[in-house]
Amino acid sequence: MTTADDMIIDFVTGRPKANAGAEANRQAVERLLVESKGYDPREIEVDAPITLEMAEGCYRSTVDLVVRVHGLRYMVVKCAPGALFSREREVTAAARLLERYQIPLAVASDGADAIVWDVVTGKIIGEGIAAIPTKAQAMATFDTSVVVPLDQRRLGRQQLIFKSYDSMNVHKTRPA
């Protein structure tokens, strides 16, 4: 049971949230995106819903943060403590599944450090907080006319990867 002492006000949404799991990390990343990277809070989705239609049924969950640029989803962020490299498969799979196109960037961050992946190639394109693009950098480099859809032959595997990693996350309430 969550008490009032276990609640915080989310930096981006202004709504109360349970202060459990990696929530402190997410709050640090939200502040970083707004205060240091120049994103407007309205461009950041908190707990973006993700629904996977799989052979064994529908799987629903959320993705920590999704950042929009030019009105399109540009960057998926997994906020977590610990070994950021261990979040690669989950966050890149989420970025491949959330839209009809592969969201260009996937980030794992604890608020003090970060790793940024190119979702289409799966390669690391930067490490450290400085590697997370500013809004100005994103606007200058994100060509919305060139978005790459996921090869449908990879869909089932990416769904399985996301579901496997996501279902292991503790302190996460999944949508019904």
PyMOL commands that set and color helices and strands:
alter all, ss='L'
color gray80, all
select helices_A, chain A and resi 4-6+23-36+41-43+84-97+129-131+135-141+152-167
alter helices_A, ss='H'
color red, helices_A
select strands_A, chain A and resi 7-9+16-18+44-54+57-69+72-79+105-109+114-118+124-127
alter strands_A, ss='S'
color yellow, strands_A
deselect
rebuild
show_as cartoon
